Structure formats: structure tokens, C-alpha cells
Amino acid sequence: MPRSPRAIGTALGAAAYLLWALFPFYFRAIEEVSLVEIIANRIIWSCVFLAIVITFTRRWYVIRAAFTDPRSLGLLAIAALFLAANWSTYVYSIVTNNALASSLGYFITPLAVVALGVFLLKEPMRRTQWVAVAIAALAVVVITTSYGTLPWIALVLAFSWSTYGYIKKYLDYPAVESVAIEAGVLLPLAVIVLVVMGLNGTASLFTGGIDLLGMLMLAGPVTAVPLMLFAASATRVPLTVLGLLEYITPIGLFVIGIAYFHESMSPARWAGFILIWVALMVFTVDELRHPHQVEAGDEFLITEQ
């Protein structure tokens, strides 16, 4: 019996968010590689993989159009910087045993999107949404008071991705091609980094074994496959469904952080997470009461790492 487009889209979206939740296992498998080299390899092999995909789908005309539009190219370059900040912070959180911090960041992300909409785009915010954002702010205060420092990993992840998302929403470029352009903008720097590390004899790409080389090359499809699954999902399901599916990633990161990486959860940290979950419950109920369909440019709800 054929499935409906919505059912297929929901399955594809769930698969994308589940894969993003499983990223810690990949990055832990290459934790011997430095953070800078991981990011450089991710950029390079993402470019290679996406170039193959774009060649196969015959969509190089989208790339050419972007490079003939200085304004769009400039905005995509800025988006690339926020994407690099998000990728770097996320990988840092995993290799330093802070998966729970990344989980918190992606729990905060939907609320950060709303806050940016209010402060940057002057969008109106419903009273219930204000309540949700206020509860989330209280959660950050609780965690900060407990640890004596801001939960900067979570905040950088939430706001770098939210800002990146708003740039992508404004531009409304196809997901795969836009990420290929962003990775291409970062490619020269990534190549320079690897060349310098190679000359210094510190690049695992050149000094490691064939197994490590294969794992680093795998960064391309690891980055692109969930993105393509999400892009296929976004055209088939309402935005409210994507918003609910988005919670798969931080929930998965939370479970992995506790069950597999055995990160500690102090009472204050539990209190902070509980407040975030309460805020998300308030936010989600409000969204379900005010449903709206996916519009062009709403692909910023991707929770990419």
C-alpha cells in the first residue's frame, strides 16, 4: 500500500534528525584528530561529496547563479562563518565530553529562533512565547549560577545556528546547493590549514593509517546525507511537524551523554534542563495551537552539526 507524502516526509525528517543525534559516535571515533583538522576535513570532504551530488543531479546552474550575484554570495559567506562556528563548537563539545552541553544548546535553539525574530526582524511574539523564552532564560541563569560560568557551548550552538538559519531563510536557496557554496567559501582556508599541518607533520590525514583516512573522508557523506534527507522531508510535511521532529536530536544527545559517555548531572544541571523542557512544552503547545504551513525559506529549522 503506497504511503502518503506526509508519512514519507515524516520518516525522512525523523531519519535526518536521528542521524544528527548519532554524530557523537562518529566524532568520538576520530577524537585522536585535532579539532582544527576535523573541521578542515569536514569542509573539504563535504565539498567533494556535494560536488558529486550536484553533478549527478545536474544542478550546477544554481551554484553559477550564486557566484554571479555578489549580494547573495556575500550573505552566504557570512552564513558560512556562522556555520563554521556551529560545527567547531559542536565538535569541541563532543571531543571534550560535553555532549550534554550540545544537547542543551539544541533544546534552546527553537526559542533562540523566536528571540532573534523579535529583536532582529521585529516580529510580534505571542504572550505564551514570551513565557517560554523567560523560562529558558531562567534555566540559563540556574545553570550559570551552579557552574559559576555561562553555558557558552549551549549558547554559541543555539545562537550561531539561529543566526545562520535567518540568513538562509532570507536568501531562500536550496539546502544542498547552499551548503555546497558555504563549504566552498571555507574551502581555501581548510586547504591552507591542512597544508600547514602537513608541512609541520601534524596532519593525521597524511600521517595516519588507511582506516583513519577513510574515517576522515567519511565526513563528507556524514555531513551531507542527513541534510539531503531533511531537504526531502521539508517539502512534504508542515512546519509544525518538523518542529516536533527537531527534538529528536537534543533528546538523542542527552541520552548518549548520560548513558554512553557517562557525563555527570548535578542537581542544578537537572533543574536547568527541566526548566528548558518546561519552556519547550509551553512553546510546543503554543505552536500546535497556531499551526502554519511550511513556507519558502523555512528550512532554517535544520539542526545541523
C-alpha positions in Angstrom: 0.0 0.0 0.0 1.6 3.3 -1.0 2.4 5.8 1.7 1.3 9.4 1.7 3.8 12.2 1.0 3.4 13.3 4.6 4.2 9.9 6.0 7.2 9.6 3.8 8.3 13.2 4.7 7.9 12.4 8.4 10.1 9.3 8.1 12.8 11.2 6.1 12.8 14.0 8.7 13.0 11.6 11.6 15.9 9.8 9.9 17.7 13.1 9.4 17.4 14.2 13.0 18.3 10.7 14.3 21.5 10.7 12.2 22.4 14.2 13.6 21.8 12.8 17.1 24.2 10.0 16.4 27.1 12.3 15.3 28.9 12.0 18.7 29.8 8.4 17.9 31.5 9.5 14.6 33.4 12.3 16.2 34.5 10.2 19.2 35.8 7.6 16.7 38.3 10.3 15.3 38.9 12.1 18.6 42.7 11.5 18.1 42.5 14.1 15.3 42.7 17.8 16.4 39.6 19.9 16.4 41.0 22.2 13.7 41.8 19.3 11.4 38.4 17.7 11.9 36.7 20.9 10.8 39.1 21.3 7.9 38.5 17.7 6.7 34.7 18.1 7.2 34.8 21.2 4.9 37.0 19.5 2.2 35.2 16.2 2.0 31.8 17.9 2.2 32.8 19.9 -0.9 33.9 16.7 -2.6 30.7 14.8 -1.8 28.3 17.7 -2.5 30.1 18.3 -5.8 29.4 14.7 -6.8 25.7 15.0 -5.7 25.3 18.3 -7.6 26.9 16.8 -10.7 24.6 13.8 -10.5 21.5 16.0 -10.1 22.8 18.4 -12.8 22.2 21.5 -10.6 25.5 23.4 -11.2 23.4 26.2 -12.6 22.3 27.0 -9.0 26.0 27.4 -8.0 26.8 29.5 -11.0 23.9 31.8 -10.3 25.1 32.4 -6.8 28.6 33.3 -7.9 27.2 35.9 -10.3 25.2 37.6 -7.6 27.6 39.4 -5.2 24.9 40.2 -2.6 23.8 36.6 -2.3 27.4 35.3 -2.3 28.3 37.8 0.4 25.4 36.7 2.6 26.3 33.0 2.0 29.9 33.8 3.0 28.6 35.3 6.3 26.4 32.3 6.7 29.4 30.1 6.2 31.2 31.8 9.2 28.2 31.1 11.5 28.1 27.5 10.1 31.8 27.1 10.9 31.3 28.4 14.4 28.5 26.0 14.9 30.4 23.0 13.5 33.5 23.9 15.6 31.6 24.3 18.8 29.7 21.1 18.4 32.7 19.0 17.6 34.5 20.6 20.6 31.6 19.7 22.8 31.8 16.1 21.8 35.6 15.6 21.9 35.7 17.3 25.3 33.0 15.1 26.8 30.3 17.8 26.8 27.5 16.1 24.8 25.0 17.3 27.3 26.0 20.9 26.7 25.3 20.4 23.0 22.0 18.8 23.9 21.1 21.9 25.9 22.1 24.1 23.0 19.8 22.4 20.5 17.0 22.3 23.1 17.4 26.1 23.3 17.6 26.6 19.5 13.8 26.9 18.8 13.5 29.5 21.5 16.6 31.4 20.2 15.0 31.5 16.7 11.9 33.1 18.2 14.0 35.6 20.2 16.0 36.6 17.1 12.8 37.0 15.2 11.7 39.6 17.8 14.9 41.5 18.2 16.3 41.4 14.6 13.2 41.2 12.4 10.7 42.9 14.8 8.3 40.0 14.6 5.4 40.0 17.1 5.6 37.4 19.8 2.6 35.9 21.5 2.3 36.0 25.3 2.8 32.3 25.6 6.0 32.5 23.6 7.3 35.2 25.9 6.6 32.9 28.8 8.6 30.1 27.1 11.6 32.4 26.4 11.5 33.7 30.0 11.6 30.2 31.4 14.5 29.3 29.1 16.4 32.5 30.3 15.8 31.4 33.9 17.2 28.0 33.1 20.4 29.6 31.8 20.6 31.6 35.0 20.3 28.5 37.1 23.0 26.6 35.2 25.3 29.7 35.2 24.8 30.1 39.0 25.6 26.4 39.6 28.7 26.3 37.5 29.9 29.8 38.0 30.2 30.4 34.3 27.9 30.8 31.3 27.0 27.6 29.5 28.8 29.1 26.5 28.8 25.9 24.4 25.0 25.7 24.5 24.6 29.4 23.9 27.0 29.5 20.9 25.4 26.5 19.4 21.9 27.9 19.8 22.6 31.4 18.5 25.1 30.6 15.8 22.6 28.2 14.3 19.7 30.6 14.7 21.6 33.4 13.1 22.7 31.1 10.3 19.1 30.0 9.9 17.8 33.5 9.5 20.4 34.3 6.8 19.3 31.1 4.9 15.6 31.9 5.4 16.2 35.4 3.9 18.1 34.0 0.9 15.9 31.0 0.3 18.5 28.9 -1.5 18.1 25.1 -2.0 19.6 23.3 1.1 22.2 21.1 -0.7 23.5 23.8 -3.1 23.6 26.5 -0.4 25.7 24.3 1.9 28.0 23.4 -1.0 28.5 27.1 -1.6 29.2 27.8 2.1 31.6 24.9 2.2 33.3 26.2 -1.0 33.7 29.6 0.6 35.5 28.0 3.5 37.5 25.5 1.3 40.6 27.7 0.7 41.1 28.2 4.4 40.6 24.5 5.1 43.1 23.6 2.4 45.7 26.0 3.8 45.2 24.6 7.3 45.8 21.0 6.1 48.8 22.1 4.0 50.4 23.9 7.0 49.7 21.0 9.3 51.1 18.6 6.7 54.3 20.6 6.4 54.6 20.5 10.2 54.0 16.8 10.3 50.9 17.2 12.5 48.1 16.3 10.0 46.6 13.0 10.7 45.2 12.9 7.2 48.8 12.3 6.0 50.4 10.5 8.9 47.5 8.3 10.0 46.7 4.9 8.6 44.3 4.0 5.8 41.5 3.4 8.4 41.8 7.0 9.7 41.9 8.3 6.2 38.7 6.5 5.4 37.0 7.9 8.5 38.1 11.5 7.7 36.8 11.1 4.1 33.5 9.8 5.6 33.0 13.4 6.9 31.6 14.3 3.5 28.6 11.9 3.4 28.2 12.2 7.2 27.5 15.9 6.7 25.5 15.8 3.5 23.3 12.7 3.8 21.1 13.9 6.8 20.9 17.3 5.1 19.5 15.8 1.9 17.1 13.7 3.9 15.9 16.8 5.7 15.5 18.7 2.4 13.4 15.9 1.0 11.3 16.0 4.2 10.8 19.8 4.3 8.7 19.7 1.1 6.4 17.1 2.3 5.4 18.0 5.9 4.1 21.0 7.7 6.5 23.2 9.7 4.9 22.2 13.0 5.8 18.5 12.3 9.4 19.5 11.5 9.5 21.5 14.7 8.4 18.4 16.7 10.9 16.1 14.9 13.7 18.6 15.7 13.6 17.5 19.3 14.9 14.0 18.3 18.4 15.4 18.0 18.8 17.0 21.5 16.9 14.1 23.2 19.3 11.7 21.5 22.3 13.8 22.5 21.0 13.9 26.1 20.6 10.1 26.2 24.0 9.5 24.6 25.7 11.9 27.0 24.4 10.2 30.1 24.1 6.5 29.0 27.2 6.1 26.8 29.6 8.9 27.7 28.6 8.9 31.4 28.6 12.7 31.8 27.6 13.9 35.3 24.3 15.6 36.0 24.3 17.8 39.2 21.0 18.7 40.8 21.4 22.3 39.4 22.0 20.9 35.9 18.9 18.8 36.2 17.0 21.8 37.3 18.3 23.8 34.3 17.3 21.0 31.8 13.9 20.6 33.5 13.2 24.3 33.1 14.2 24.1 29.4 11.9 21.2 28.9 9.1 23.1 30.5 9.8 26.1 28.3 9.7 23.8 25.2 6.4 22.2 26.3 4.9 25.7 26.6 6.4 26.7 23.2 5.3 23.5 21.5 1.7 23.6 22.8 1.5 27.2 21.6 2.9 26.2 18.1 0.3 23.4 17.9 -2.5 25.8 18.7 -1.3 28.2 16.0 -0.3 25.8 13.1 1.2 27.2 9.9 2.4 25.6 6.8 6.0 25.4 5.5 6.8 28.5 3.5 9.8 29.2 1.2 12.8 29.8 3.3 11.7 27.9 6.4 14.4 25.3 6.0 16.3 27.1 8.8 14.8 24.6 11.2 17.6 22.2 10.3 19.5 21.2 13.4 22.8 20.6 11.7 26.0 19.8 13.5 
